[in-house]
């Protein structure tokens, strides 16, 4: 395996990029969402005196945190250390990331006047992102960097609700009660998300992921009417860069084909749906990513290893497969288990 990996000299010919493009690979590539570094003691040490938004605006710290899981686990790609609300803060939204809560918006967006306060994102507003990506590309060499942004629906939900929500009542009330305002808001957020992805792609990211935390709250018809066009616009912002796009949502088993139709090369699958079912729903047009349940990392090794082998086997029936979790790494995860999972995926998927 080491000799094969060493033969890759460019991130654009890496196993992750090839799998995303549905090309032959020597082994199943693996990386972990979001952020894999949260379980690492070196991550906690690096972030000890720095709040989240400030950490995301500090290129040297972003570089260090992004590299930590690559060094520790030997994953096949690095995921850019950021947060979905970073571009919102960059355009002037008054927000705070509260520990144990998440992003909290000082003035929720619920009217036309509120939307008028939300400008478009331009690269000059996020110079620290360009600097951090360029640093990382120089450090990573042949290992690809995955750029990252939140999807319009999830950003809209945070803005409209004023923070995290279980029921999304204000979001759905706006969506149904004022469809024009909703679509105008999501169009603006698609520009912001798309521009944020494009800044990372322009600086050297080898792939990008659009992450939709809350869109599983919608039925398919509502997704297609109110969300899909805006996610498609965000993904289209990097189309000219010629890099693969990954589209992932939580609780989206019923939405997978529609999410693929939004323009992704890879459709992420959360842990609630088997890869076999996901592949059946998606057909052969997309690679898939996923989908180990993060909670299974706390199980004894034998049943965990059996599940890893099963997911790798299911993934081989897809046109391309990137092994990942079906959601983010839990902060109390044993880092040693993550490393063993990477080694096992590489071992059992060798071709």
C-alpha positions, 0 to 999 in steps of 0.5 A: 500500500505504501508504494502505491500511495507514494506513486501519486504525485498530484492531488488531482490524480489522488484516490479521492479525486479519482473515486469522486470522478468514478475512475478506477482506484487502487483502494477506497479513499477515506476521510472523516467529517467534520471536524475529525480533529475535534477528537484529537488532544492536539486539536484541543490544545491548539484551540484552547485560547481561541474561540471558533470564529477567530480560529477560522480566520487565523490561517496558521491555526487553520493550517495546523488544525486541518493537517492534524487528522492527516498526520494522525490517521493517514486519511486520503484527504484533508477537510478544510477547517472552517464553519458554515457561518464563517461566510455569513460573518464575513458579509456582516451578519452579527452572530456568535458560535456559543459552546454547546449551542451552535451559531446564534444570530443577533437579528434573525432574517424574517423580512425584506428589510432584513434581506437587504442587510445581507450583501453578496460575498466577494473574495476580498472579504475572506482573504484569510481563507485564500491564505489558509488554503494556499498554505495547506496546498503547499503543505499537503503535496499530493494529498487533496484538500476538500473545500467546504461550505454550508448549503443555502437551506441550512444557512437560511434556517440559522438566519431565520430561526436565529440559531439551531432549531428542531422544528424549523417553524419560522423557516417553514412559515417563511418558505410557505408564507412568502415564497418570493422572499424565501427564494430571494433569501436562498438565492443570496445565500447560494451566491455566498456559499458558492463564492465561498467554495470558489475562493477555496477552489481558486486557491487550490482545493482539489474538491469541495463539499456542500453540507446541508445539516437541516434539509432532511426536515423537508419532504422531497416535493418541498426540497425540489421546489424550495431548495434544489435550485439554490443548492444547484446554484451554489455548486455551479459556482465552481463548475468552471474549476473542473474539480469534483463536488460532494453534496451531503445532507443529514436525514436525506434518504428520501432526497438523495436523487434530488440532491444528486440532480442538484449537480454533485459528482458525489452524493453523501449518504448519512448513516440512516440509509444503507449504501446499497439502498442509496446506490439503488436510488441513485443509479450509476450517475454518481459516486457515493460517500459514507456512511459509518455511524459515528456512534459505532466508533464506541463499539468493541472492535470486532463488530465495528470492523465487521461494519467497516468491511460491510460498508466497503463491500457495499461501496464496491457496487457503486461507480465510485466510493469514498469511505466516510462517516454518516455524520461528524466525528463525536468529540469523545471518540478515541483517535486510535479507533479512527486510525484503525478504521483507516488502516482497515479500509485501506487493507480490505479495499486493495485492488 
